[in-house]
Amino acid sequence: MSVENTNREKEELLLQHEIDVIQGILESKSKYRKIVQAGIARWVKDFQDGRIEVKTVEDLKKLIEMDLELQKNDI
């Protein structure tokens, strides 16, 4: 086995590791977005049903900000 082949194999392993890490991050972001979106939907329903007063809009703002942050850098 030549040095060139060994270096190529190392590069391929490093690239595969980086791909695995990125896939894990994207999967986590997707899960977090589902949680945030469910929170937003629940907030809207509770607001429509009169269980939330306008003074708690800050909670919705935080949820929306989290959702937007999770969407950053999406491809």
C-alpha positions in Angstrom: 0.0 0.0 0.0 1.5 3.3 -1.0 1.7 6.5 1.1 -0.7 8.1 -1.3 -3.4 5.4 -0.8 -3.0 5.7 3.0 -3.4 9.5 2.9 -6.4 9.1 0.7 -8.0 6.6 3.1 -7.4 9.0 6.0 -9.0 11.9 4.1 -12.0 9.7 3.3 -12.4 8.6 6.9 -12.1 12.3 8.0 -14.7 13.3 5.4 -17.1 10.5 6.5 -16.7 11.6 10.1 -17.5 15.2 9.2 -20.5 14.1 7.3 -21.7 12.0 10.2 -21.3 14.9 12.6 -23.2 17.3 10.3 -26.0 14.7 9.8 -26.3 14.5 13.6 -26.6 18.2 14.0 -29.2 18.5 11.2 -31.3 15.7 12.8 -31.1 17.4 16.2 -32.1 20.8 14.7 -35.1 19.1 13.0 -36.2 17.6 16.3 -35.8 20.9 18.1 -37.8 22.7 15.4 -40.6 20.2 15.8 -40.7 20.9 19.6 -40.6 24.7 19.1 -43.3 24.5 16.4 -45.5 22.4 18.7 -45.0 25.1 21.4 -46.0 27.8 19.0 -49.1 25.9 17.9 -50.0 25.3 21.6 -49.5 29.0 22.4 -51.7 30.1 19.6 -54.4 27.6 20.6 -54.3 28.7 24.2 -54.4 32.3 23.1 -57.4 31.7 20.9 -59.2 29.8 23.7 -58.6 32.8 26.1 -56.2 30.9 28.4 -53.4 33.3 27.6 -53.6 37.0 27.9 -51.7 39.5 25.8 -49.2 40.1 28.7 -47.5 36.7 27.9 -46.7 37.5 24.3 -43.0 37.4 25.3 -43.2 33.6 25.5 -44.4 33.4 21.9 -41.7 35.9 20.8 -39.1 33.6 22.4 -40.5 30.5 20.7 -40.5 32.3 17.3 -36.9 33.5 17.9 -35.8 30.0 18.7 -37.5 28.7 15.5 -35.8 31.3 13.4 -32.4 30.6 15.0 -32.8 26.9 14.3 -33.6 27.7 10.6 -30.4 29.7 10.2 -27.9 28.2 7.8 -30.4 25.7 6.5 -29.6 24.6 3.0 
